Amino acid sequence: MNILILGSGGREHTFAWKLAQSKKLSKLFVAPGNAGTDNIATNVPIGVNDFQEIKKLVLKENIQLVVVGPEDPLVNGIHDFFLADAEIKNIAVIGPEKLAATLEGSKEFAKEFMMRHQIPTAQYKSFTSETVEEGFKFLEQLNPPYVLKADGLAAGKGVVILNDLDDAKNELKSMLVDKKFGSASATVVIEEFLDGIELSVFVLTDGDSYKVLPTAKDYKRIGEGDTGLNTGGMGAISPVPFASKAFMDKIEQRIVKPTVEGLKMDNMPYKGFIFIGLIKVGDDPKVIEYNVRMGDPETEVVLPRIQNDLVDLLQAVADQKLAEIELQLDERTATTVMTVSGGYPGSYEKGKEITGIESIKDSLVFHAGTTLKEGKVVTNGGRVMAITSFGSDFKTALSKSYENVEKISFEGMNYRKDLGFDL
């Protein structure tokens, strides 16, 4: 089988690494890919939203399965594009159709879905530039901290949490009136602050049945002790130590099942991954957000723990036969540490040569923001490379990841040295 992965990050390199292990794989393509995927697949310089060029590639290379990595092409309707075209409508696409992808594309849409299907989440209200004064009044009724979310996709930067009421009002005005996040903040969702510890739960569904994949905890802030600006993720740990069987049962009964059933009831066909961002408040799980694809860097700890042939799993999703597969997991803990460019998540330079990759032992190296230049691996993004290790517990696994991170070097390299501090 010939397979195409769309995307260029650590998530896509992990997918490529896992798919490359299957005897059922003939040829693997990644568009646009990175220096890591270049070692195990054919990189094709096509953007993830260039649907016409993707179609040409699929037909030219006789591709039978397309795995969509990032959210953008899903929210923009790539699955619908395939279904609407007679030449490619029979090619399996892993990722939801456009309407279901709105669960990530619009915070308001996701909130309404949760309310409709009695899925536990924070209380909220939505506001636009016309109702900004009502937004101020709503903020006055809440206790701090105040949570403001741009409704649309804002590259992970659209959520602001503030302790001061005046700051929150100014931020609301900045988002709605001054269009801080452009069209993404034409609507802003204000919600109650939930106090607890976060985790991510990943679900693979064929639209009918589902499998709950390993849990993970990622670390979003740039600074030690979860301080500083939000990033795309500085590292992750799987499984989450506090996610006991009893707690996971609550998640499945109260959140996973109603989500999959709700998609069916609302006639939103879904074949792919559902990433549920959760918070544990006391002993109860509540949903913070939905994403309609795998997370990054969570993929770098979740996929290595899945022992099934990934081609089998994805083919079962395409054929709606996921119920027939028994998920097999590695019981060990996996941890990943993300190295980032100096200055990230602010401005940073690209093109810095990366050395020491070949000296890494007993860990997996997943490239994120890398590319090849004159035969050398150089930086090409904010998040550069993830180092994943296994261990009997998260501390053992982390110490191995940190030991190997120190063998890598590039100008301005930075990474969090305190992952797992809150566990």
C-alpha positions as CSV (number, residue, x, y, z in Angstrom):
1,M,0.0,0.0,0.0
2,N,1.2,3.5,-0.9
3,I,0.6,6.1,1.9
4,L,0.8,9.9,2.0
5,I,1.2,11.8,5.3
6,L,0.4,15.5,5.2
7,G,2.5,17.8,7.5
8,S,6.1,18.6,8.5
9,G,6.4,18.3,12.3
10,G,7.4,15.9,15.0
11,R,3.9,14.3,14.8
12,E,4.3,13.5,11.1
13,H,7.9,12.1,11.6
14,T,6.5,9.9,14.3
15,F,3.7,8.7,12.0
16,A,6.2,8.0,9.3
17,W,8.5,6.1,11.6
18,K,5.6,3.9,12.8
19,L,4.1,3.3,9.4
20,A,7.5,2.4,8.0
21,Q,7.6,-0.6,10.3
22,S,4.6,-2.2,8.5
23,K,5.2,-5.0,6.0
24,K,2.0,-3.8,4.3
25,L,3.6,-0.5,3.3
26,S,5.0,-0.3,-0.2
27,K,5.9,3.4,-0.6
28,L,5.6,6.3,1.9
29,F,5.3,10.0,1.0
30,V,5.3,13.0,3.3
31,A,4.2,16.5,2.1
32,P,6.1,18.6,2.8
33,G,8.0,16.6,5.5
34,N,11.3,17.4,7.2
35,A,14.9,16.2,7.5
36,G,13.7,13.2,9.6
37,T,11.0,12.0,7.3
38,D,13.6,12.3,4.4
39,N,15.4,9.3,5.9
40,I,12.4,6.9,5.8
41,A,10.0,8.4,3.1
42,T,9.9,10.5,0.0
43,N,9.4,14.2,0.9
44,V,7.3,16.1,-1.6
45,P,7.4,20.0,-1.5
46,I,3.6,20.5,-1.4
47,G,1.8,22.6,1.2
48,V,-0.9,20.9,3.3
49,N,-3.6,23.2,2.0
50,D,-2.7,22.8,-1.7
51,F,-5.5,20.4,-2.4
52,Q,-5.1,20.4,-6.2
53,E,-1.4,19.5,-6.0
54,I,-2.2,16.8,-3.4
55,K,-4.7,15.3,-5.7
56,K,-2.1,15.2,-8.6
57,L,0.4,13.5,-6.3
58,V,-2.2,10.9,-5.1
59,L,-3.1,10.0,-8.7
60,K,0.5,10.0,-9.9
61,E,1.9,7.8,-7.2
62,N,-1.2,5.5,-6.8
63,I,-1.7,6.5,-3.1
64,Q,-4.4,4.5,-1.3
65,L,-4.4,6.2,2.1
66,V,-3.9,9.8,3.2
67,V,-3.0,10.6,6.9
68,V,-3.7,14.2,7.7
69,G,-1.4,15.5,10.4
70,P,-2.3,19.1,11.2
71,E,-5.7,20.7,11.8
72,D,-5.6,23.3,9.1
73,P,-6.4,21.1,6.0
74,L,-9.1,19.3,8.0
75,V,-10.8,22.5,9.1
76,N,-10.5,23.7,5.4
77,G,-12.3,20.5,4.2
78,I,-9.7,18.2,2.7
79,H,-11.7,15.1,3.4
80,D,-14.8,16.7,1.7
81,F,-12.5,17.6,-1.3
82,F,-11.6,14.0,-1.8
83,L,-15.2,12.8,-1.4
84,A,-16.5,15.3,-3.9
85,D,-14.0,14.3,-6.6
86,A,-14.9,11.2,-8.7
87,E,-11.2,10.5,-9.4
88,I,-10.1,10.3,-5.7
89,K,-13.3,9.7,-3.7
90,N,-12.4,6.1,-3.0
91,I,-9.1,7.0,-1.4
92,A,-9.1,6.6,2.3
93,V,-8.5,9.9,4.3
94,I,-7.7,9.7,8.0
95,G,-9.2,12.8,9.5
96,P,-12.8,14.1,9.9
97,E,-14.9,15.8,7.3
98,K,-15.2,19.6,7.5
99,L,-18.3,19.9,9.7
100,A,-16.8,17.6,12.4
101,A,-13.5,19.4,12.1
102,T,-15.3,22.5,13.3
103,L,-14.9,21.0,16.8
104,E,-11.4,22.4,16.6
105,G,-12.1,25.2,14.1
106,S,-14.6,27.0,16.4
107,K,-14.5,27.0,20.2
108,E,-18.1,28.2,20.3
109,F,-19.2,25.2,18.0
110,A,-17.4,22.8,20.3
111,K,-19.0,24.3,23.4
112,E,-22.5,24.0,21.8
113,F,-21.7,20.4,20.9
114,M,-20.8,19.6,24.5
115,M,-23.9,21.3,25.9
116,R,-26.1,19.4,23.5
117,H,-24.7,16.1,24.5
118,Q,-24.3,16.7,28.3
119,I,-20.5,16.5,28.1
120,P,-18.9,18.1,31.2
121,T,-17.1,21.3,30.5
122,A,-16.7,24.9,32.0
123,Q,-19.7,27.3,31.9
124,Y,-19.2,29.9,29.1
125,K,-20.7,32.7,27.0
126,S,-19.7,34.0,23.6
127,F,-19.3,37.6,22.5
128,T,-18.6,39.6,19.3
129,S,-17.5,43.3,18.8
130,E,-21.3,44.2,18.9
131,T,-21.7,42.7,22.4
132,V,-18.4,43.7,23.9
133,E,-20.2,45.7,26.7
134,E,-22.2,42.6,27.6
135,G,-18.8,40.8,27.7
136,F,-17.6,43.3,30.3
137,K,-20.7,42.7,32.5
138,F,-20.2,38.9,32.2
139,L,-16.6,39.2,33.3
140,E,-17.8,41.2,36.3
141,Q,-20.0,38.2,37.4
142,L,-17.1,35.8,37.3
143,N,-14.3,35.1,39.9
144,P,-10.7,35.5,38.7
145,P,-8.8,34.2,36.9
146,Y,-10.6,35.0,33.7
147,V,-10.3,32.7,30.6
148,L,-10.7,34.3,27.2
149,K,-10.5,32.2,24.0
150,A,-10.4,33.3,20.4
151,D,-13.1,31.3,18.7
152,G,-11.1,30.3,15.6
153,L,-7.7,28.8,14.9
154,A,-4.9,31.0,16.3
155,A,-2.0,28.6,16.1
156,G,-2.2,27.7,19.8
157,K,-2.0,31.4,20.9
158,G,-5.6,32.3,21.2
159,V,-6.2,31.5,24.8
160,V,-5.5,34.1,27.5
161,I,-5.8,33.6,31.3
162,L,-5.7,36.8,33.4
163,N,-6.1,37.5,37.1
164,D,-7.1,41.2,36.9
165,L,-10.6,42.3,35.9
166,D,-9.4,45.4,34.1
167,D,-6.7,43.5,32.2
168,A,-9.4,40.9,31.2
169,K,-11.7,43.7,29.9
170,N,-8.8,45.3,27.9
171,E,-7.9,41.9,26.5
172,L,-11.5,41.3,25.4
173,K,-11.5,44.7,23.6
174,S,-8.2,44.0,22.0
175,M,-9.4,40.6,20.7
176,L,-12.9,41.7,19.5
177,V,-12.5,45.4,18.6
178,D,-8.8,45.6,17.7
179,K,-8.8,42.2,16.0
180,K,-5.7,41.0,17.9
181,F,-6.0,37.5,16.3
182,G,-7.6,38.7,13.1
183,S,-10.7,36.7,12.0
184,A,-9.9,34.0,14.7
185,S,-11.1,36.5,17.4
186,A,-14.2,37.8,15.6
187,T,-16.0,35.8,18.3
188,V,-14.5,35.3,21.8
189,V,-15.6,32.7,24.3
190,I,-15.3,33.6,28.0
191,E,-15.5,30.7,30.4
192,E,-15.2,29.9,34.1
193,F,-11.7,29.0,35.2
194,L,-11.3,25.3,36.1
195,D,-8.7,24.6,38.8
196,G,-7.0,21.2,38.5
197,I,-4.4,19.2,36.6
198,E,-4.6,18.7,32.8
199,L,-4.2,15.7,30.7
200,S,-4.9,14.6,27.1
201,V,-6.9,11.6,26.0
202,F,-6.7,10.3,22.4
203,V,-9.4,8.4,20.7
204,L,-9.3,6.7,17.3
205,T,-12.7,6.2,15.7
206,D,-14.2,4.9,12.5
207,G,-17.4,6.8,13.2
208,D,-19.0,3.8,14.7
209,S,-16.7,2.1,17.2
210,Y,-13.6,3.6,18.9
211,K,-10.4,2.8,20.7
212,V,-9.1,4.8,23.6
213,L,-5.3,5.3,22.9
214,P,-2.7,6.0,25.6
215,T,-3.1,9.1,27.7
216,A,-0.5,11.8,27.7
217,K,0.4,15.0,29.6
218,D,2.2,17.8,27.7
219,Y,3.9,20.9,28.9
220,K,2.9,24.0,27.0
221,R,4.7,26.9,28.7
222,I,8.3,27.9,27.7
223,G,9.6,28.4,31.2
224,E,10.4,26.0,34.1
225,G,7.5,25.5,36.5
226,D,5.0,26.2,33.7
227,T,5.8,29.9,33.5
228,G,6.1,32.2,30.5
229,L,4.5,32.1,27.1
230,N,2.5,29.3,25.6
231,T,4.3,27.1,23.0
232,G,3.2,24.3,20.8
233,G,4.5,22.0,23.5
234,M,7.8,21.5,25.2
235,G,7.5,17.8,26.0
236,A,5.2,15.0,27.0
237,I,4.7,12.0,29.3
238,S,2.6,8.8,28.6
239,P,0.8,7.3,30.4
240,V,-0.4,10.0,32.9
241,P,0.4,8.6,36.4
242,F,-2.7,10.0,38.1
243,A,-5.1,8.6,35.4
244,S,-6.3,5.6,37.4
245,K,-8.6,2.9,36.0
246,A,-11.6,4.4,37.9
247,F,-10.8,7.9,36.5
248,M,-10.4,6.5,33.0
249,D,-13.8,4.8,33.3
250,K,-15.3,8.2,34.2
251,I,-13.7,9.7,31.1
252,E,-14.9,6.9,28.8
253,Q,-18.5,6.9,30.2
254,R,-19.0,10.7,30.6
255,I,-16.9,12.0,27.7
256,V,-15.6,9.5,25.1
257,K,-18.9,7.6,24.5
258,P,-21.1,10.7,24.4
259,T,-18.6,12.4,22.0
260,V,-18.6,9.5,19.5
261,E,-22.4,9.0,19.9
262,G,-22.9,12.8,19.6
263,L,-21.0,12.9,16.3
264,K,-23.3,10.2,15.0
265,M,-26.5,11.9,16.2
266,D,-25.4,15.2,14.7
267,N,-24.7,13.4,11.4
268,M,-21.0,14.4,11.4
269,P,-19.0,11.5,9.8
270,Y,-15.7,11.0,11.6
271,K,-12.8,8.8,10.6
272,G,-9.7,9.6,12.5
273,F,-8.2,10.8,15.8
274,I,-10.0,12.8,18.4
275,F,-7.7,14.6,20.9
276,I,-9.6,15.5,24.0
277,G,-8.0,18.1,26.3
278,L,-9.2,17.4,29.8
279,I,-8.8,18.8,33.3
280,K,-9.2,16.7,36.5
281,V,-11.2,18.9,38.9
282,G,-11.3,17.0,42.2
283,D,-12.0,13.5,41.0
284,D,-14.0,14.5,38.0
285,P,-12.9,15.0,34.3
286,K,-14.1,18.0,32.4
287,V,-13.3,18.9,28.7
288,I,-11.2,22.0,28.0
289,E,-11.2,21.5,24.2
290,Y,-11.3,19.2,21.3
291,N,-8.7,18.8,18.6
292,V,-9.5,16.8,15.5
293,R,-6.0,15.3,15.0
294,M,-3.2,13.9,17.1
295,G,-1.3,16.3,19.3
296,D,2.4,17.3,19.0
297,P,4.5,16.4,21.0
298,E,2.0,13.9,22.5
299,T,2.2,11.8,19.3
300,E,5.9,11.2,20.1
301,V,5.0,9.4,23.3
302,V,1.6,7.9,22.3
303,L,2.4,6.2,19.0
304,P,5.6,4.5,20.2
305,R,3.5,2.8,22.9
306,I,1.1,1.3,20.4
307,Q,2.3,-2.2,19.4
308,N,-0.2,-2.9,16.6
309,D,0.7,-2.5,13.0
310,L,-0.4,1.1,12.3
311,V,-1.4,0.3,8.7
312,D,-3.8,-2.3,10.1
313,L,-5.3,0.2,12.5
314,L,-5.8,3.0,9.9
315,Q,-7.1,0.5,7.3
316,A,-9.7,-0.7,9.9
317,V,-10.7,3.0,10.4
318,A,-11.1,3.5,6.7
319,D,-13.2,0.2,6.3
320,Q,-15.2,0.8,9.5
321,K,-13.8,-2.4,11.0
322,L,-12.1,-0.9,14.0
323,A,-14.2,-3.0,16.4
324,E,-12.4,-6.1,15.1
325,I,-9.0,-5.0,16.3
326,E,-7.6,-5.4,19.8
327,L,-5.3,-2.6,20.8
328,Q,-1.9,-3.8,22.1
329,L,0.1,-1.4,24.2
330,D,3.6,-1.2,25.6
331,E,3.1,-1.0,29.4
332,R,6.3,1.1,29.9
333,T,6.3,4.9,30.2
334,A,7.4,7.0,27.3
335,T,8.7,10.6,27.7
336,T,9.7,13.1,25.1
337,V,11.8,16.3,25.5
338,M,11.5,19.0,22.8
339,T,14.5,21.1,21.9
340,V,13.6,24.6,20.6
341,S,15.3,27.5,18.8
342,G,16.6,30.3,20.9
343,G,14.0,33.1,21.3
344,Y,11.0,30.7,20.6
345,P,8.0,31.2,21.0
346,G,9.0,34.7,20.1
347,S,11.2,35.5,17.1
348,Y,14.1,33.1,16.3
349,E,16.6,32.4,13.6
350,K,16.5,29.4,11.3
351,G,19.3,27.5,9.4
352,K,21.4,26.6,12.5
353,E,23.4,23.4,11.9
354,I,22.4,20.5,14.3
355,T,25.1,18.1,15.4
356,G,25.3,15.0,17.7
357,I,22.1,13.2,16.4
358,E,24.1,10.1,15.4
359,S,25.5,9.8,19.0
360,I,22.1,9.2,20.6
361,K,21.6,5.7,22.0
362,D,18.5,4.0,23.5
363,S,16.2,6.9,22.5
364,L,14.1,7.8,19.5
365,V,14.8,11.1,17.6
366,F,11.8,12.7,16.0
367,H,12.5,15.8,13.8
368,A,10.1,18.7,14.0
369,G,11.4,22.0,12.6
370,T,14.3,20.7,10.6
371,T,15.4,20.6,7.0
372,L,18.4,19.6,4.9
373,K,20.8,22.2,3.5
374,E,23.8,21.2,1.5
375,G,23.6,17.7,3.1
376,K,23.5,19.0,6.6
377,V,20.5,18.9,9.1
378,V,19.6,22.5,10.1
379,T,16.9,24.1,12.1
380,N,13.8,25.2,10.3
381,G,11.3,26.1,13.0
382,G,10.7,27.0,16.6
383,R,10.4,23.5,17.9
384,V,13.3,21.6,16.4
385,M,13.6,18.0,17.7
386,A,11.9,15.6,20.2
387,I,13.9,13.0,22.0
388,T,11.7,10.1,23.2
389,S,12.7,7.4,25.7
390,F,11.1,4.4,27.5
391,G,11.4,3.6,31.2
392,S,9.7,1.6,34.0
393,D,8.3,5.0,35.2
394,F,8.4,8.6,34.0
395,K,11.5,9.6,36.0
396,T,13.6,6.8,34.5
397,A,12.4,7.5,31.0
398,L,13.0,11.3,31.5
399,S,16.5,10.8,32.7
400,K,17.3,8.9,29.6
401,S,15.7,11.6,27.3
402,Y,17.7,14.3,29.1
403,E,20.9,12.3,28.9
404,N,20.5,12.1,25.1
405,V,19.3,15.7,24.7
406,E,22.7,16.8,26.0
407,K,24.3,15.1,23.0
408,I,22.5,17.3,20.6
409,S,23.7,20.8,19.8
410,F,22.7,23.8,17.7
411,E,23.2,27.5,18.3
412,G,20.7,28.9,20.8
413,M,19.2,25.5,21.7
414,N,16.8,25.6,24.6
415,Y,14.6,22.9,26.4
416,R,12.6,22.5,29.6
417,K,14.6,20.7,32.3
418,D,11.7,20.2,34.7
419,L,9.2,18.0,32.9
420,G,7.1,15.9,35.2
421,F,7.6,18.4,38.1
422,D,3.9,18.4,38.8
423,L,3.5,14.6,38.9
